[in-house]
């Protein structure tokens, strides 16, 4: 874990080849991807990176072939005998090109949705990033995010004291809005729900968290939930660097904290990759054995309360045209697509869809952790995000809601770069502005297009 010294020279070449050869004895699905590709071009047609700049190395097939061709060269009979005729080629020793290619894939998994063979190039991308990480070549920004998170339990490096100060501020804001005390409980043992958002939904874009607090208040459940002053950031960049050990090390404190708090539910916030790791990987994979709690998502939970008629709204508080961007990890990897729409339609006057959407959505261009990498900002602003910006423009929306801090950061920078006339925020942000508390919605709403 942590930063590693870079491997160089012949040792590097041998390590790359050995890591690729190991695919033969690794997960069956990855080995299948080494053999199945028909090079039909479907993945390129649906890839946001290739759409933004249709050049050879932007093509998912060409990128994946950086691994696939070496595998064929060293691990298949046809590759050993026929060489290039079978698509086999040796590693050329240029690891920087290798790293750059795999960090220009957003990992959005749109290719897997449309590939006739179901090939998921993001799996190959993660393998490429894992090889880079094992040799010390993970980009510095990503290394630093992982290091900070492992040391402090959050990607911002914020202290428990800074977190508590932020919570005090949010409680003051809610009192200004509603004239009553709406609490955000912290470090309370023996409650039912342990709320785990991305840290951005506390420190940067906090209305998603005030929305959650207001729902618990309306339901008379202020004493049924808590946050943790130590574990308040579900983000886990071990997924993005391909380092399973880091991913599990980042995950473990949250599991331990849920047990310490004695909760029934780990209540995940608006962060698709955090929920994916906790629910689809940790819980299902039983990383830490049988758990005394269940992992659930806040949007599905809130949507259920709306369907039960327990929450009421003043839609006039959100009169502007609103659209929703499906974060790739929610839309494709977790299948949470209807819940955010239930919340937005209940709390907004003019909800508009982007097309395509849900599991066929286009990535924001900052997926796979790329939104944290300012050194590739131009690529994110002018290549990987082209299609998404076209989609938003087509809706005429003045507010873009999404459920992902990485997406929000990407869109904030896109708004700044392109002087775009829409604002960005979360799903529960809209709820926070329109939910009725004692018959009234918030008296103050800070909203303006473009920021």
C-alpha positions in Angstrom: 0.0 0.0 0.0 1.0 3.6 -0.5 3.6 5.0 -2.9 6.1 2.6 -4.5 9.4 3.1 -6.2 9.3 2.8 -10.0 10.6 -0.3 -11.5 12.7 0.4 -14.6 14.8 -1.4 -17.3 14.6 -5.1 -18.1 13.0 -5.7 -14.7 10.0 -3.5 -15.8 9.6 -5.3 -19.1 9.7 -8.7 -17.4 7.3 -7.7 -14.7 4.7 -6.4 -17.2 4.9 -9.6 -19.2 4.7 -11.8 -16.1 1.6 -9.9 -14.9 -0.1 -10.3 -18.2 0.8 -14.0 -18.4 -0.8 -14.4 -15.0 -4.2 -13.6 -16.6 -4.1 -17.3 -17.7 -4.6 -18.4 -14.1 -6.7 -15.5 -13.0 -10.4 -14.6 -13.2 -12.0 -16.5 -16.0 -13.9 -13.5 -17.3 -10.6 -11.6 -17.9 -9.1 -14.6 -19.7 -12.2 -14.8 -21.9 -11.8 -11.2 -22.8 -8.3 -12.1 -24.1 -9.9 -14.4 -26.7 -13.3 -13.2 -27.5 -12.9 -9.8 -29.2 -14.0 -9.8 -32.9 -12.7 -6.2 -33.5 -16.1 -5.2 -34.8 -15.8 -1.6 -33.7 -19.0 -1.5 -31.7 -17.2 -0.4 -28.5 -15.6 2.5 -30.3 -19.0 3.7 -31.5 -20.4 3.9 -28.0 -17.2 5.1 -26.2 -17.3 8.7 -24.9 -13.5 9.0 -25.3 -13.5 7.8 -28.9 -16.6 10.0 -29.6 -14.7 13.1 -28.4 -11.6 12.3 -30.4 -11.8 9.3 -32.9 -8.1 8.5 -33.1 -6.5 5.1 -33.0 -5.4 4.9 -29.3 -8.8 6.3 -28.2 -10.4 3.1 -29.6 -11.2 0.7 -26.7 -10.0 -2.3 -28.8 -6.6 -0.7 -29.5 -6.2 0.2 -25.8 -7.1 -3.3 -24.6 -4.8 -4.8 -27.2 -1.9 -3.3 -25.2 -2.6 -6.2 -22.9 -4.4 -8.6 -25.1 -1.6 -8.8 -27.7 1.1 -9.5 -25.1 -1.1 -12.2 -23.6 -1.5 -13.8 -27.0 2.2 -13.6 -27.6 3.2 -15.4 -24.4 0.2 -17.5 -23.4 -1.5 -18.9 -26.5 -0.3 -21.5 -29.0 -1.6 -19.5 -32.0 0.2 -16.4 -30.8 3.5 -18.3 -30.2 3.3 -19.8 -33.7 1.7 -17.2 -35.8 2.8 -14.1 -34.1 1.3 -10.9 -35.5 -1.0 -12.9 -37.8 -2.8 -14.0 -34.6 -2.8 -10.5 -33.1 0.2 -11.3 -30.9 2.9 -8.7 -30.1 5.5 -8.3 -27.4 5.5 -5.5 -24.8 7.6 -2.7 -26.3 8.8 -1.4 -22.9 7.0 1.9 -23.2 5.1 1.8 -19.9 4.3 5.5 -19.9 2.3 5.0 -23.1 0.7 2.0 -21.4 -0.2 4.1 -18.3 -1.5 7.1 -20.3 -3.8 4.9 -22.3 -5.4 3.2 -19.4 -5.8 6.5 -17.6 -7.7 7.9 -20.6 -10.4 5.3 -20.2 -13.2 6.5 -17.9 -14.1 2.9 -16.9 -17.8 3.7 -17.7 -18.6 0.2 -18.9 -20.7 1.5 -21.8 -18.8 -0.8 -24.1 -20.0 -3.8 -22.1 -23.6 -2.7 -22.6 -23.4 -2.7 -26.4 -20.7 -5.3 -27.1 -22.2 -8.4 -28.9 -20.0 -10.6 -26.7 -20.4 -8.6 -23.5 -16.7 -7.7 -23.3 -16.2 -5.1 -20.6 -13.1 -3.1 -21.4 -13.1 -1.5 -18.0 -12.0 -4.8 -16.6 -9.0 -4.8 -18.9 -8.4 -1.2 -18.0 -8.4 -2.0 -14.3 -5.8 -4.8 -15.0 -3.7 -2.3 -16.9 -3.9 0.2 -13.9 -3.1 -2.6 -11.5 0.1 -3.5 -13.4 1.1 0.2 -13.4 0.4 0.4 -9.7 2.4 -2.7 -8.8 5.4 -1.1 -10.6 5.0 2.4 -9.1 3.6 4.1 -12.1 0.2 5.1 -10.8 -0.2 8.9 -11.6 0.9 11.0 -8.6 -2.6 12.6 -8.1 -4.2 9.2 -7.7 -1.4 8.0 -5.5 -1.9 10.9 -3.2 -5.7 10.5 -3.0 -5.2 6.9 -2.0 -2.5 7.7 0.5 -4.6 10.5 2.1 -7.7 8.3 2.4 -5.8 5.4 3.9 -4.2 7.8 6.5 -7.3 9.8 7.4 -10.3 7.7 6.3 -11.3 10.4 3.8 -10.0 11.7 0.4 -9.9 15.3 1.6 -7.6 14.7 4.6 -10.2 16.4 6.8 -9.9 15.9 10.6 -12.8 14.9 12.8 -12.8 18.4 14.2 -13.2 19.9 10.7 -16.0 17.5 10.0 -17.9 18.5 13.2 -17.4 22.1 12.3 -19.0 21.5 8.9 -21.9 19.7 10.5 -22.5 22.6 12.9 -22.6 24.9 9.9 -25.1 22.7 8.1 -27.4 22.7 11.2 -27.2 26.5 11.4 -28.1 26.7 7.7 -31.2 24.4 8.2 -32.3 26.5 11.1 -32.0 29.6 9.0 -34.1 27.9 6.3 -36.8 26.5 8.5 -36.7 28.2 11.9 -36.3 25.0 13.8 -33.5 22.7 15.0 -32.8 19.9 12.5 -30.0 17.8 13.8 -27.3 15.7 12.1 -26.4 13.2 14.7 -22.7 12.3 15.0 -21.0 9.3 16.7 -24.2 8.0 18.2 -24.1 4.4 19.2 -27.1 2.1 18.9 -29.0 3.8 16.1 -30.4 2.1 13.0 -28.7 3.9 10.2 -25.0 4.8 9.6 -25.0 7.4 6.9 -21.9 7.2 4.6 -21.8 9.9 1.9 -18.8 11.0 -0.2 -17.0 13.7 1.8 -17.9 16.2 -0.9 -21.5 16.0 0.2 -20.5 17.4 3.6 -17.5 19.7 2.8 -18.2 20.9 -0.8 -21.8 20.3 -2.0 -23.6 19.7 1.4 -27.2 20.1 0.3 -27.5 16.4 -0.3 -26.7 15.8 3.3 -29.1 18.5 4.6 -31.7 16.8 2.4 -31.1 13.5 4.2 -31.3 15.2 7.6 -34.7 16.8 6.6 -36.1 13.5 5.5 -35.2 11.9 8.9 -36.7 14.9 10.6 -40.0 14.8 8.7 -40.3 11.0 9.4 -39.8 11.6 13.1 -36.5 9.6 13.0 -33.9 12.1 14.1 -32.8 9.6 16.8 -32.6 6.7 14.3 -29.5 7.7 12.3 -25.9 8.9 12.8 -22.8 9.9 11.0 -19.2 9.2 12.1 -16.7 11.9 12.7 -14.0 9.5 11.7 -15.6 7.7 8.7 -17.6 10.1 6.6 -16.3 9.5 3.1 -17.3 6.4 1.2 -15.0 7.2 -1.7 -12.5 4.5 -2.4 -9.9 5.0 -5.0 -8.4 1.6 -4.7 -11.1 0.6 -7.2 -9.6 3.1 -9.7 -5.9 2.3 -9.3 -6.6 -1.4 -9.6 -5.1 -2.1 -6.1 -7.3 -4.6 -4.3 -5.3 -4.4 -1.1 -5.7 -0.7 -0.9 -9.4 -1.0 -1.8 -10.0 -3.4 1.1 -7.8 -1.4 3.5 -9.9 1.7 2.7 -13.1 -0.3 3.2 -12.3 -2.0 6.5 -12.6 1.1 8.9 -16.1 1.7 7.7 -17.2 -1.9 8.4 -15.5 -1.7 11.8 -17.2 1.6 12.5 -20.6 0.2 11.5 -20.1 -2.6 13.9 -18.9 -0.3 16.7 -22.0 1.9 16.2 -24.2 -1.2 16.3 -26.3 -0.1 13.4 -28.8 -2.2 11.3 -28.0 -0.4 8.0 -24.9 1.1 6.4 -26.8 3.9 4.6 -24.8 4.8 1.6 -25.0 8.3 0.2 -25.0 9.7 -3.4 -21.8 8.0 -4.5 -22.1 5.2 -7.1 -18.6 3.7 -6.8 -18.8 3.7 -3.0 -22.1 1.9 -3.0 -20.9 -0.5 -5.7 -17.9 -1.5 -3.5 -19.8 -1.8 -0.3 -22.9 -3.6 -1.7 -21.8 -5.5 -4.9 -18.2 -6.3 -3.8 -17.7 -6.2 -0.1 -21.1 -7.4 1.1 -21.7 -10.0 -1.7 -18.1 -11.1 -1.7 -18.1 -11.5 2.1 -14.7 -9.8 2.4 -15.2 -9.6 6.2 -17.6 -12.6 6.6 -21.2 -12.3 7.7 -22.1 -8.8 8.6 -24.5 -7.7 11.4 -25.9 -4.9 9.1 -27.2 -4.5 5.6 -25.9 -2.1 3.0 -28.6 0.1 1.4 -28.7 3.3 -0.7 -30.2 6.6 0.4 -31.9 7.3 -2.9 -33.8 4.0 -3.0 -34.8 4.5 0.7 -36.0 8.1 0.1 -37.9 7.1 -3.1 -39.7 4.4 -1.1 -40.8 7.0 1.5 -42.1 9.2 -1.3 -44.0 6.3 -2.8 -45.5 5.7 0.6 -46.8 9.3 0.7 -44.8 10.2 3.7 -43.0 13.2 2.2 -44.6 16.3 0.6 -43.0 19.0 -1.5 -43.5 22.5 -2.9 -42.3 22.2 -6.4 -42.4 25.9 -7.0 -39.1 26.1 -5.0 -37.5 24.3 -8.0 -39.1 26.0 -11.0 -36.1 25.8 -13.4 -35.7 23.0 -16.0 -33.9 20.1 -14.3 -32.2 17.0 -15.9 -30.5 14.1 -14.4 -27.1 12.5 -15.3 -26.9 8.8 -14.4 -23.5 8.2 -12.8 -22.1 5.2 -14.5 -21.7 3.2 -11.3 -25.3 3.7 -10.4 -26.8 3.4 -13.9 -24.8 0.4 -15.2 -23.1 -1.3 -12.3 -25.8 -1.0 -9.6 -29.0 -0.6 -11.5 -30.2 2.4 -9.4 -32.0 4.4 -12.0 -35.6 4.9 -11.1 -35.1 6.1 -7.5 -33.4 9.4 -8.3 -36.1 10.2 -10.9 -38.8 9.6 -8.3 -37.1 12.1 -6.0 -36.6 14.7 -8.8 -40.1 14.4 -10.3 -41.6 14.8 -6.8 -39.6 17.9 -6.0 -39.1 19.7 -9.3 -41.6 21.4 -11.6 -39.9 20.7 -14.9 -37.9 17.5 -15.1 -36.4 16.6 -18.4 -34.7 13.4 -19.6 -31.4 13.2 -21.5 -31.4 10.5 -24.2 -30.1 7.9 -24.0 -30.3 7.5 -20.2 -30.3 5.0 -17.3 -28.1 2.0 -18.2 -27.2 3.4 -21.6 -26.2 6.9 -20.4 -23.0 8.6 -21.6 -20.3 9.1 -19.1 -19.5 12.6 -17.8 -16.0 12.2 -19.0 -14.4 12.1 -15.5 -15.2 8.5 -14.5 -12.8 6.0 -13.2 -11.3 8.6 -10.9 -10.2 10.8 -13.7 -12.1 13.9 -12.4 -9.5 14.0 -9.6 -6.6 14.3 -12.1 -6.2 18.0 -12.9 -3.1 17.2 -15.0 -5.4 15.7 -17.6 -8.0 18.4 -17.3 -7.8 19.4 -21.0 -8.5 15.8 -22.0 -11.5 15.7 -19.7 -12.8 19.1 -20.8 -12.3 18.7 -24.6 -12.4 15.0 -25.3 -14.1 12.6 -22.9 -17.0 15.0 -22.1 -18.0 16.1 -25.6 -21.1 13.9 -25.9 -22.3 14.5 -22.4 -22.2 18.3 -22.9 -24.2 17.9 -26.1 -26.8 15.9 -24.2 -27.2 18.5 -21.5 -27.5 21.2 -24.1 -30.2 19.3 -25.9 -32.4 19.3 -22.8 -32.3 23.0 -22.3 -31.9 22.3 -18.5 -30.7 25.0 -16.2 -29.9 22.6 -13.4 -28.1 19.3 -13.7 -28.6 16.8 -10.8 -26.4 13.9 -10.3 -25.5 11.4 -7.6 -21.7 11.3 -7.6 -19.0 13.7 -6.3 -16.6 12.8 -9.1 -19.3 13.7 -11.6 -20.0 17.0 -9.8 -16.4 18.0 -9.8 -16.2 17.2 -13.5 -19.3 19.2 -14.3 -18.1 22.2 -12.1 -15.0 22.3 -14.2 -16.9 21.9 -17.5 -19.2 24.8 -16.5 -16.1 27.0 -15.8 -14.3 25.9 -18.9 -17.2 26.3 -21.3 -19.1 29.1 -19.5 -22.1 26.8 -19.5 -25.5 28.1 -18.4 -26.5 25.4 -15.9 -25.9 24.7 -12.3 -24.8 21.4 -10.8 -25.8 19.6 -7.6 -27.2 16.4 -6.1 -30.5 14.7 -6.1 -31.3 15.3 -2.4 -30.3 18.9 -3.0 -33.5 19.4 -4.9 -35.4 17.6 -2.2 -33.8 19.8 0.5 -35.1 22.9 -1.2 -38.7 21.7 -1.8 -39.5 19.4 1.1 -42.3 20.6 3.4 -41.5 20.8 7.1 -44.5 21.8 9.2 -46.2 22.7 6.0 -43.5 25.0 4.6 -40.5 24.6 2.4 -37.1 26.3 3.0 -37.5 30.1 3.0 -34.0 30.6 1.5 -32.8 28.9 -1.6 -29.4 29.8 -3.0 -29.5 28.9 -6.7 -28.4 30.5 -9.9 -27.7 29.1 -13.3 -24.1 28.5 -14.2 -22.6 27.8 -10.7 
